[in-house]
Amino acid sequence: MELKHIEMAKLFVSPANMRAKGKLDLSHILPSIRARGVLVPLIVRPAGDEDRFEIVAGKRRYHAAFP
């Protein structure tokens, strides 16, 4: 595993994300993320040949931090 800083414009939610379907409920994590930021990194993987990355885990953190 490697820790990297990736530009927001290069991220998108993967269809393989286990919470990819349904309405987002951010009510219990939104106050914490607004107060402290994202403490647990998102898990991403390269998306094909492009310089983009798909979010495999962390969809709710992503949407709470960057509405």
Stockholm file with secondary structure:
# STOCKHOLM 1.0

chainA/1-67         MELKHIEMAKLFVSPANMRAKGKLDLSHILPSIRARGVLVPLIVRPAGDEDRFEIVAGKRRYHAAFP
#=GR chainA/1-67 SS CCCCCCCGGGEEECTTSTTCSSCCCCTTTHHHHHHHCCCSCCEEEECTTSSCEEEEECHHHHHHHCC
#=GC SS_cons        CCCCCCCGGGEEECTTSTTCSSCCCCTTTHHHHHHHCCCSCCEEEECTTSSCEEEEECHHHHHHHCC
//
